[in-house]
Amino acid sequence: MRRLVPALVALALVAGACSLNGDDDASGGDDAFGDPGDCIVVDLSVSSEKIALLSDLARSFNEDEDAARVGDRCVFARPQSKASGLATTLLAEGWDEEAEGPRPVVWSPAASTWSAILNQRLADDGRPAMAPDSEPFQLTPLVIAMPEPMANALGHPDEPIGFADIAALARDPAGWGAYGHPEWGPFRLGKTNPNLSTSGLSALLAQYYAAAGKTEGLSGEDLANPQVVDLSSSIESAVVHYGDITPTFLNNLYRSDQRGAPYAYASAVAVEEKSVIDYNRGNPDGVLEPGEEPRPPRVPLVAVYPKDGTLFSDNPFIILDADWVSDEEREGARRFEEYVRRPEAQRRVLEAGFRPGNPAVDVGAPISRENGVDPEQPTTTLEVPEPEVLIEALDRWGEQRKSARVLLLIDVSGSMGEIADNDTGETRLDLAKRAAVEALDDFKDDDEVGLRVFSTNISGQDPTDYADIVPIAPAGDNREELASRIRDLVPTEGTPLYTAVGDSYEQLLGDYAPDRINALLVLSDGRNEDPRNSDLGSLLEDLRATSEGQSSRPVRIFPIAFSGDADLQTLSDIAEATDAAAYDATDPTTIDRVFTAVVSNF
């Protein structure tokens, strides 16, 4: 468990401060609820995908004088968004209220798997369990979301589709030509990194179960079975890239759809059923910003429920057995739990696209075929394996996952020498170097990684805008050299962002490796400062044209906006032009967790 949890928590660590496509931006803390007065305060830690729903229910509860009462005192429910993995670690290792907000009375992660992980970690330390069993508050199953014409080509909805079908399509050199659509190119799969994401882990377990021909009792022997290894490796070979959150894939798919190229980015994405509903409503990341009007896609998605079986995210409502939870708070939490399980509250759960946890409320709209989902599915639910099997599954995935070819492009302009942490005196570059060195351990030996730095006039007498420090080579051979050369970096002059990005992209395109995820990781703390190349429009136009014109050779750019001086919007535009994702580390002290999130794509 100690090996499993640190890997899984990275999704939570990056939630509020990393991916620009994240879904943890919804509010739900103190500011959203004001002064609770003299009421019993019930603080809740809830996973990000349901913070808007829980905040809405909490406001209604707080205004209900009959429901929100324990004896002669009022009860005030106050949810905050905290991704499941981060909350797991904070509960196990110590919750810093100054940094993370109030310690929760109620914890509602995305799935009860997290509560089992927490209790196991506590048991390993000789401490009592903190998360008692709880009934689901709401549910949503893992599905394979596909553009409807692609799913129909595979026989949906009349013919059941399973992971063996996906593996066969991934292996077929004819790609979609085997189904009469050569214009769609090869089969491309999007799914999150199972070390970071619940949906990625669920998809991994489902494909292992399918290969083993089981629905329960997945074992280490099953994982070692050559047939299981072969099917899993075939599925991984079709991955476009991995990632820390599903909205990255859904937003990229939606942008491709709006450009009139709905099949160019991915043929299928492993997500939760709720995401299909949100996408088809015109809200691909599930978060509507103020003034944002949803626009349905040109080509809708349909949810394919794997015939081999799938897993549910069951969203438990856990009143913690913790020493900081008073009897009054525990009783107040029970009052709120009773409220959210009422039929009228569960109907609001349904309206949000989740399946009600209260069986008295029937599943209905928006969980309907009109929104691309099927309320009669899934017909087969898989058992969550034992903890030691989970660990082995992740270990094996680390070797079976699609390999990567990545160029690290790091800004060493003069501003990188500015102090970033007043407590330690570390500069921006100090923090970036440490994060980059630590992230090297996340690459497997077979991944190919190189290092290039950029700054104006970086090579002195022969002025250029970038310099190759370590050529791209297998990480197993050059990891130590990469670490050493990164530690030696020093700040120099300006920021020739456009030239460095454009030339590096062209190089990776020329050296494209078809059996790998090809990517450029850019870290910059500034804006373009190159008078010789200030044309952002041309750069974006070239990236888009090349990306669309050579969709069979995708090179994706994953930028990190480092410090408040970074040009966040430009870096986001660069990422979107190549169907990737930009990450926000405008608070430089978050760079460790951000680097972890970025590397999760490879």
C-alpha positions, 0 to 999 in steps of 0.5 A: 500500500505504501507504494500504491498510494504515493503514486495515486495521490498525484492527481490530487496534488495537481488538482488546483494548481496544475492542468489548465483543463482541470475540474478542481476549480469549483469553489466550495470552501469558507468564502462560498459559505460565509460566516456559519455563526454559532452553528455546528460546522460540518466540514466536508472534503469531496472529490472535485467532480461533485463539488458543485453538486455538494455545494448546492445541496449544502446551501439548501441544507443550511437554509432548512431549519428543520433538517439542519439542527441537532438539539437546539443548535443549527448545523452548517455544512461546508464542503471543500474540493479535495481530490481523493488521493490528496485527501487520502494522504493528508488523512494518513500523514497529517492534515495541515489546516493552514495549507489545506483548509479545515480538517473534514468531518465527512470525506467523500472520495470518488470511490470507496477504494480510497477509504480501503487504502487509507485504512490499510495505510493506518493499519500498517502504522499500527493505527486504527481505521479512520474510514468506516464502511459507507453506502454510496451517495451516488454512482457512475460507471467507467465506460469507453466513450466513442464518437457515435459513427466509430462505435456504430462501425464496430456494431454498437449498439447491437453488438457488444464491444469488449477490450478484446475488440479494442485490442484487435483494432489496435493491432490491425495495421489497416486501422479503421480501414478494416471497418471500411473507414480508412479515412479515420486512420489508426485506432487511437485511445485516450486514457489517464495514468492509472497511478494518478487517476481513478478512471485510469485505474478502473480501465486498467483493471477492466482490461486485465479482467477481460484478458483473464476471462474473469469478473472477480478474483483477479490474481497475480498469476493472472497478471503474469499470464502471457495472454493477459500481457499480450492483450494489455500491451496491444491496448496500450500501444494505441494510446495517444498519450496518458495524463492526470485528468480526463478533461484533458482528453474531453476538451481536446476531443471537443476542440477537434470536433468544433474544427470539423475533425471529430475523428482526428484526435482520439477514437475512444476515451476511457471516462466515467459515464457522467462525462459522456453526458456532460460532453454531449450537453456541450460542457466537455470538462463538466465546468461552466464558467460564468457567461459560458454557453454550452454548445453540443458537439457536432458528433456526439459521443456514445458510452460503450459499456465493455461486455467483459464488465466494468467498475463503478465510482461509488462516491461514499459518504464517510463520517470519519472516526477521527479524534478531531471529530466531536460528537456534535459534529458527528451528529450534525454530519448524520443530519446532512447525510440523511438530507442528501439521501432524501429522494428530492436530493437524490433527484438533484444527483440525477440531474447532475448526471450521476446515478442516485445512491438511494435505490428509491429513486429510479435512474432516468433522464439525463441518463438516457440514450438521447445523451449517449448513455444506457440506463440498463447498462452495465450488465456486469460489474467487476470486483475490486482486486485485493491490495497486493494485486492492485500494486502488482497491476500498477507495477506491470502497467509501468512496463507495459505502457506505451513508451515515450520520446520526450524532449525537455525544453527548459527556460534558463533566461535571467528571470529564472534567477529570481528568488522564488521561496523567501523561506529557503532563498531558492530561485525559480531555477533551483526549484525547477531543477529539483523538480525536473531531476525528481521527475526523471525517476517517473520515466521507465528505462525504455523511454527516450529523453533529452534535454535542451535549454533556451535563452537569447544568445545562449552560445556566446560567440555564435548566438543561438536561442537554444542549446542541446545539453543531452541528446535524446536517448533511452532514460536507462542510459542517460538518466544520471547524465540528465540529472547532473546536467540539469543540476548544473544549469544557470540563468542567462539572458532573455526568453526566445520562446517562439523560436525554441518551441517552433524549432524543437517541435520541427525536430521532434516531427522529423525524428518521429517514432511511430511506436512511441508517445512523441512530446515536447515538455516546455518549462518557461517563467516568462514571455517571448523576448526575442525581437527576431521572432515575435510572431505568435500567430505564425507559430500557432498557425504552423503548429495547427497546420502541421498537427492536422496535416500530419495527424498520423505523426502527432507531436504534442507540446505540454508547457508549464507556466512557471511563476506569475510572469509566465505567459499563461495564455500563450502557453495554453494556446501552444498546447491546444494547437497540438491537442495537448495540455498546459499546466499552471505553476504560477506559484513556483513552489508547486513545481514539484507536483506540476512536473509529476502531473506533466510527466504523467502524460508519458 
